[in-house]
Amino acid sequence: MARKFLVGGNWKMNGSVKLAETIVNALNQGKWSPNVEVVIAPPFPYLQLVRNTLRKDVGVSAQNCYTESKGAYTGEVSTEMLKDLSIGWVILGHSERRMIFGESDEFVGKKVHAAVKAGLSVIACVGEQDAEREAGQTTAVVFRQIKAIADQLAPADWANVVIAYEPVWAIGTGKVATPQQAQEVHNELRGWLAKNVSQEVADATRILYGGSVSAKSAPDLQQEQDIDGFLVGGASLKDQEFLQIISSRQ
Ligand SMILES: O=C(CO)COP(=O)(O)O
C-alpha cells in the first residue's frame, strides 16, 4: 500500500511574526510533488496567523496539547481550542517534552488518545537517547514508547496517527542517523505494529524520521523503504532549505 510521504516542520520555540510570514509566503509560492504532504508546526501564538494565510493544502500543527477539553489547567491548550482555530494536527511526545518537561510514556499515550478522539491528526514521537543506543536498548526503548501509545488506541484510531522516529542523539546535533540506522528502526517499529496492532495498520501507518534532517541528508534518507517522511527541526526555519527538503521526494 502506498503511504503518502509527509514532511513536517517543527519550529519548536523559535520564530516571530516576521519569520512566520516569510515561511508562509515561501510555501504559498512553492511547488512540489503531489505525492508529498506538508505540515508545519509553529508555536501556539502564531498558529492562527499561519492557518489564516497559508495555502489550504498545507497542514498546520500544534506542538503540544492537553488531555482535557477545558478547565482550570493554567498554561495548557486543549484539543477543542486547536479545532476552533482549524488546526488539524498536533505533535505529541517529542523528546524535548519528555526530557525537559517530564512527560511520561503513559501521559503521552493519554494525550494521543485525547487528540485522536477530538478528531485531530497526531504526529507521535519516539526515540532513544545516546546512552540507550550505546547500551543496545534502542528497540526496547522505542517499543516501550509505542506500546504506551497503542495501549490507549483502538485499531481504527491509527488512521489519524503518524509515528516520528527521532533518535535524541540526532536532534539538533548535526549528527544525522544514517539511512541504514533509520531504516532499521523504522522496520522494527512497523514490525511491532504488525504484531501488536494489525498488518493493515502496519502497512498504512507513516513513520517519519527526525533528527538533523537537511537538504543534504534528505535525498538519501527518503529512498529507504520504511521512511515515509521527515520531521524537520532547525532546517524548517530556513524557508528555501525546507522547500528543498520537501522537493527531495518526487
Ligand atoms: O526534533 C526535531 C524535529 O521534531 C529535529 O530537530 P532538528 O532537525 O533540528 O535536529
The ligand as a Tripos MOL2 file, in Angstrom:
@<TRIPOS>MOLECULE
LIG
   10     9     1     0     0
SMALL
NO_CHARGES

@<TRIPOS>ATOM
      1 O1         13.3510   17.4120   16.8650 O.2       1 LIG1
      2 C1         13.2970   17.5170   15.6570 C.2       1 LIG1
      3 C2         12.0180   17.6760   14.9610 C.3       1 LIG1
      4 O2         10.9540   17.4640   15.8080 O.3       1 LIG1
      5 C3         14.5410   17.5070   14.8430 C.3       1 LIG1
      6 O3         15.2120   18.6950   15.0690 O.3       1 LIG1
      7 P1         16.4930   19.0700   14.1520 P.3       1 LIG1
      8 O4         16.0530   18.8530   12.7290 O.co2     1 LIG1
      9 O5         16.7880   20.4950   14.4730 O.co2     1 LIG1
     10 O6         17.5710   18.1120   14.5360 O.co2     1 LIG1
@<TRIPOS>BOND
     1     1     2 2
     2     2     3 1
     3     2     5 1
     4     3     4 1
     5     5     6 1
     6     6     7 1
     7     7     8 2
     8     7     9 1
     9     7    10 1
@<TRIPOS>SUBSTRUCTURE
     1 LIG1         1 GROUP 0 **** ****
